[in-house]
Amino acid sequence: MDAAQTDEYLRRIGVERPPAPTAQALRTLHLAHLRSVPFENLSIHLAEHIELTEDALVDKVVARRRGGFCYELNGAFGALLGSLGFEVTTLQARVHGEGGRLGIPYDHMALRVATAGGGEWIADVGFGTNSHLPLDLGALGTEQHDPGGTFVLTRTGEGDLDVSRDGTPQYLMEQRPRVLADFTAGAWYHRTSPDSHFTRSLVCSMLTRDGRITLSGRQLTRTADGQRGTVELTSEAEVLDAYRTHFGIVLDRAPEMATTLRQTGTAG
């Protein structure tokens, strides 16, 4: 990313360019990203091409003002952090499913970020409901209290990290550095397999200052100050208006659950 792209990205999430890659700057960027860029899998159900390259991911998030799922969101966010002087390492993780069963390799992407002053953090803006702020790698085994819950990072005997939220395992993360291209097979699986929850759901969700707003199919759910309300949208016009009003996503047609997966090309 060049300086102009970085400035445009910062405008997208409403943050001034930080003077240095500090831990506080990382926290500010992380929270702003969650409140500005939605977690969404609309491309799967719009038969849109998804490309796992830095240029394509930044273009989608910044120029097209869209969101994405983990590969896209953390891939773009990692590019932004790198352009601001943070030391960023891309990591692969396997998500804990029902009964504690682990998902496929490259099930999820997260970031290890080194900040000025020597701290290291796990940054993850692509896991849906997760920590609002980066998790401190210097606090392994201790509770980290976050607006999104209480998190614990535990090192396994193999040297991996288990991330738990409110006592429930979330994902198991390797520490070996990876690159975007490594996630192609995992992204393809989630984009095409009938066993993937992304092909079986249609979701757009974003953190707000007082809660969260989610559009799942035609069901719009708002959580504010602990109070939850749901509205069923009855027309395509209402759905398109909801994407535009609540998430800043402008579409020419509403996505629908795909009955056949017609997409081709690189997944993400």
C-alpha positions in Angstrom: 0.0 0.0 0.0 1.3 3.5 -0.8 0.7 6.6 1.3 -2.4 7.6 -0.6 -4.0 4.2 -0.2 -3.2 4.2 3.5 -4.8 7.6 4.0 -7.9 6.5 2.1 -8.1 3.3 4.3 -7.8 5.5 7.5 -10.6 7.7 6.2 -12.7 4.6 5.6 -12.5 3.7 9.3 -12.4 7.2 10.6 -9.0 7.3 12.2 -6.1 9.8 12.0 -2.7 8.5 10.9 -1.0 7.5 14.2 2.4 9.1 14.7 4.0 5.7 15.7 3.0 2.0 15.7 2.2 1.9 19.4 0.0 -0.5 21.3 -2.5 2.3 21.8 -2.6 3.1 18.1 -3.2 -0.6 17.4 -6.1 -0.7 19.9 -7.6 2.4 18.2 -7.3 1.0 14.7 -8.7 -2.4 15.8 -11.8 -1.0 17.4 -12.4 1.5 14.6 -12.2 -1.3 12.0 -14.7 -3.4 13.8 -17.1 -0.4 13.9 -16.7 0.5 10.3 -16.1 -2.6 8.2 -18.7 -5.4 8.4 -18.2 -9.1 8.7 -20.1 -10.4 5.7 -20.3 -13.3 3.3 -22.4 -11.7 0.7 -19.9 -12.3 -2.2 -20.6 -16.1 -1.9 -24.3 -15.5 -2.5 -23.8 -12.9 -5.2 -21.5 -15.1 -7.2 -18.8 -12.4 -6.9 -15.1 -13.2 -7.7 -12.9 -13.1 -4.6 -9.2 -12.7 -4.9 -6.7 -13.3 -2.1 -4.2 -10.6 -2.9 -3.4 -7.5 -1.0 -4.5 -5.2 -3.8 -7.8 -6.9 -4.3 -8.6 -7.1 -0.6 -7.8 -3.4 0.0 -9.8 -2.4 -3.0 -12.9 -4.3 -1.8 -12.7 -2.9 1.8 -11.7 0.7 0.8 -12.7 1.6 -2.7 -15.8 -0.7 -2.9 -16.7 0.0 0.8 -17.5 -3.7 1.5 -16.6 -6.1 4.2 -15.8 -9.8 4.0 -14.9 -12.8 6.1 -11.7 -13.6 8.0 -9.3 -13.9 5.0 -10.5 -10.7 3.5 -10.8 -8.6 6.7 -7.6 -9.6 8.4 -5.8 -9.7 5.1 -6.7 -6.0 4.4 -6.2 -5.0 8.0 -2.8 -6.6 8.0 -1.9 -4.6 4.9 -3.0 -1.3 6.6 -1.0 -2.1 9.8 2.1 -2.9 7.8 1.9 0.3 5.9 1.8 2.2 9.3 5.0 0.6 10.5 3.6 -2.3 12.6 5.4 -5.7 12.3 2.6 -8.1 11.1 2.7 -11.9 10.9 -0.2 -13.8 9.3 -1.2 -16.9 11.2 -3.5 -19.8 10.5 -6.0 -21.2 12.9 -8.6 -24.0 13.2 -11.9 -23.1 14.7 -13.4 -25.2 17.5 -16.8 -26.6 16.4 -19.5 -28.7 18.0 -18.2 -31.1 20.6 -14.8 -29.4 20.5 -14.0 -30.8 17.0 -11.5 -28.7 15.2 -12.2 -27.3 11.7 -10.0 -27.8 8.6 -6.5 -26.4 8.4 -6.5 -22.8 7.4 -10.0 -22.5 8.7 -9.3 -19.0 10.0 -6.8 -16.2 9.6 -5.5 -14.0 12.4 -2.6 -11.6 12.9 0.3 -11.4 15.3 1.4 -7.7 15.6 4.5 -6.3 17.2 4.3 -2.7 18.4 6.8 -0.1 19.3 8.1 -0.7 22.8 8.3 -4.5 22.4 4.7 -5.7 22.9 3.1 -8.4 20.8 -0.6 -8.8 20.2 -3.2 -11.0 18.5 -5.3 -8.8 16.2 -8.4 -10.3 14.7 -11.1 -8.2 13.0 -12.5 -11.1 11.1 -14.1 -13.5 13.6 -17.5 -12.1 13.9 -18.3 -11.7 17.6 -14.8 -11.6 19.2 -12.6 -9.3 21.2 -13.1 -5.6 20.5 -9.4 -4.9 21.3 -6.2 -6.8 20.5 -5.2 -9.6 22.9 -1.9 -9.3 24.7 0.5 -12.1 23.9 2.5 -11.1 27.0 -0.4 -12.2 29.2 -0.6 -15.9 28.4 -2.7 -17.9 30.7 -4.3 -15.0 32.4 -7.8 -13.5 31.9 -8.0 -10.5 29.6 -11.1 -8.5 30.2 -12.5 -7.0 27.0 -15.9 -5.4 26.1 -16.5 -8.5 24.0 -15.9 -11.0 26.9 -13.2 -12.5 29.0 -10.4 -14.0 26.9 -7.5 -16.4 27.7 -4.6 -17.3 25.5 -3.1 -20.7 26.4 0.0 -22.2 24.9 -0.4 -25.9 24.1 2.3 -28.6 24.4 2.9 -28.3 20.6 3.6 -24.5 20.9 0.2 -23.4 19.4 -2.1 -21.0 21.1 -5.7 -21.8 22.2 -7.9 -18.8 22.3 -11.0 -19.0 24.6 -13.8 -16.6 25.3 -15.8 -16.7 28.5 -14.5 -20.2 29.1 -15.3 -21.5 25.7 -12.5 -22.5 23.2 -12.7 -20.4 20.0 -9.8 -21.4 17.9 -6.4 -23.1 17.9 -3.7 -20.9 16.3 -0.4 -22.0 15.0 2.6 -19.6 15.4 4.4 -20.4 12.1 4.3 -17.4 9.7 2.0 -17.7 6.7 1.3 -15.7 3.5 -2.1 -14.9 1.9 -1.7 -17.6 -0.8 -1.5 -20.3 1.9 -5.2 -19.7 2.7 -6.5 -20.4 -0.8 -7.6 -24.0 -0.1 -9.3 -23.1 3.2 -11.0 -20.1 1.6 -12.2 -22.2 -1.3 -13.7 -24.8 1.0 -15.6 -22.2 2.9 -16.8 -20.6 -0.3 -18.0 -23.8 -2.0 -18.5 -26.7 0.4 -22.1 -27.6 1.4 -20.6 -28.4 4.9 -19.3 -24.8 5.3 -21.4 -22.6 7.5 -20.7 -19.7 5.0 -22.6 -21.5 2.2 -25.4 -22.3 4.6 -25.9 -18.8 5.9 -26.2 -15.2 4.7 -24.9 -12.7 7.1 -23.7 -9.1 7.5 -22.8 -7.9 11.0 -21.0 -5.0 12.5 -20.1 -3.8 15.9 -21.7 -0.5 17.0 -20.9 1.9 19.9 -23.7 0.5 22.0 -24.0 -3.1 20.7 -24.2 -4.8 17.3 -26.3 -4.8 14.2 -26.8 -7.9 12.0 -28.7 -8.6 8.9 -29.1 -12.4 8.4 -31.1 -13.1 5.3 -34.1 -10.8 5.8 -33.9 -10.7 9.5 -32.4 -7.4 11.0 -31.3 -7.7 14.6 -30.1 -4.8 16.7 -28.5 -5.2 20.1 -28.1 -1.9 22.1 -27.2 -1.6 25.7 -28.0 -5.2 26.3 -31.5 -5.0 24.7 -32.2 -7.1 21.6 -34.8 -6.4 18.9 -35.5 -8.2 15.6 -37.4 -7.0 12.5 -38.3 -9.2 9.5 -37.8 -7.3 6.3 -40.5 -8.0 3.7 -39.2 -6.8 0.4 -35.9 -6.7 -1.6 -36.1 -2.9 -1.4 -36.1 -3.0 2.4 -33.2 -5.4 2.3 -31.1 -3.2 0.0 -32.0 -0.1 2.1 -30.8 -1.9 5.2 -27.5 -2.8 3.7 -27.0 0.8 2.6 -28.2 2.4 5.8 -26.6 0.2 8.4 -23.5 -1.1 6.7 -22.8 1.4 3.9 -23.0 -1.4 1.3 -24.7 -0.4 -1.9 -25.9 -3.3 -4.0 -27.9 -3.5 -7.2 -29.7 -6.7 -6.1 -30.2 -8.5 -2.8 -28.1 -11.6 -2.2 -30.0 -14.8 -1.8 -28.9 -18.1 -0.4 -27.3 -20.0 -3.3 -28.9 -23.3 -4.2 -26.0 -24.1 -6.5 -22.5 -22.7 -6.2 -21.6 -21.2 -9.5 -18.5 -19.2 -8.5 -15.2 -19.8 -10.1 -11.7 -18.5 -9.4 -9.7 -17.9 -6.3 -11.6 -17.9 -3.0 -11.0 -15.9 0.1 
